[in-house]
Amino acid sequence: MKQLFLNLVKGMFAGVCLLMAGCSDDDPEITPEFPETFTQTVASGKTCTFEITPNMDWVVSVPTETAEWFWIQDGEQRVYSVRGLADAKTSITICTSDVPEYYDTHTCEVSLTMNNRTEIVARITIELSTLVFNVYTAELDGNGDFQYSTPQTDTDPMYIYGSEPQSSVELTWPDGKGTFMQFMRIESNVDWGIKGWPEWLQALTTTEYEAGKTNDIKLWADLSKLPAQTTTATLTFYDQQKEDATLKSFQVTIPGASTVFTPGFDAEYKFNAAGEYWSSMMNQWVPAEWGMILSKGTIRSGGNAKVYALVEGTSADEVNPSWVTLTMDEWDQSAEAEPIQEQIVEISVTANEGEARTAKILALPASAGVTGADQLLDASTGKLKNDYAKYVVSTISQESASGGEETMLVSIVENTNYGGVALSQITDTSDPYYIEGTSVFRIMITSAMGAYAKFQLPEYVYMAPDMGSAYITLVEDKETYQVSFTLPADLDSIPDGKAVDMFTVYETWMSSPFKIVVEVDVSL
């Protein structure tokens, strides 16, 4: 019985061994074969393709954490894993997001899994896009003013900008403008914003701007908040999609109120012996009470500026002579005062009974340190100190008691080629066209052949056009007037061979108008 059991066990063991030997010969063990790792860098929005030939059934995947930037294109489908059978050559296409990336590098590791083993078979990296963010500033001309362009469309700039990007700018105060200013032109391919806007700049209507647009930003100072000393602020331009990403730091410098000093005076103020001021605008002498309105200058300053009159003498100079009066209000020194103030300086003189005389006007900033007239002159020489010569801004001149040359209110600017045109003022009381208390000017034309003349009047007066007699006509021609003579069919119809007409010059605010007599002497 025991022998039978042993034989049975031996038989079973031999069968198992034969069975195992048979399996080893027919089905050898298969090991997954992975390809070398494929690497490539592509621009955003581009694809890359690599091939695999797995020796076992397989799965290719991209990580879910990079799904925003990478995916597998399976026909028309956007997927994150694909499957396949062993021994089939397969192309794998990896797609990338078309959203530009300017700061962070994104890499996708593509994995291949076979028989529960996983290895990285591709590394795809999206290259960084080129970030564009440039700041340009407006160009200045030789006089410190902006250079202007001629806009053709709504998108064209009013100002000419430099061609090189800038990282800083200092505000300027061009002549005729009301504050410190500059302009920035910004080009960017990302949505951007501004931080760090100082209170001494006028507020912006918006601090966020769109990509792809050219934006012109004005830097205009708010004078009510102007700092006393020169100050620099740093503007931070940031990416709206990544606010902690600084696109550019840009420095803006503004001169302090203490540096502002802008005198505004004519080169010369002319007065006649009677103390009347010569108005170039009105082209005549105006009474002293009107002269106070016209004979004036200005001082714009951030401090307690001073103004003085100076007469240069042979042996010594004189400050604030009695015949010159310079009137200026006191500067507001209170805590509530505007940092920048502008004062009007009225200039007048007394009547002159002697020789012609002149004086100089000095305008001094507070930084000059002058608090009284006695500081201007050198104690040893009695002459103006050299340090203050640079503050001379204008000259006052007054005619002698004998008077100066009479100046015409009417000027001939063009006349006919066929005959002479003479202009004179009628002062002879026996002249038939003399009018007591009224200035009368005569335009004499000595030709009957297409005679005409163009004359100009001061800006403050005007004449009614299309006036005249039967033969003399007055026509307004832009800034001038043309007086013409029409030759009659019968010259004998003109009494005494002269055609005469008188025109009244109308006033705007003058107290007394004047007249013009036009004569055409056809007998000459």
Helices and strands as residue ranges (DSSP letters): H 2-26, E 38-42, E 47-52, E 58-61, G 64-66, E 70-74, E 77-79, E 81-84, E 90-96, E 106-114, E 117-126, E 133-137, E 168-170, E 181-188, E 192-195, E 208-209, E 215-220, G 223-225, E 231-239, E 242-254, G 257-259, E 261-264, E 268-271, E 277-279, E 284-286, H 288-294, E 296-301, E 306-311, E 318-319, E 324-327, E 341-349, E 357-364, G 366-368, G 373-375, G 386-391, E 392-398, E 411-415, E 421-425, E 440-445, E 452-456, E 461-462, E 467-468, E 472-477, E 480-485, G 491-493, G 495-497, E 498-507, E 514-521
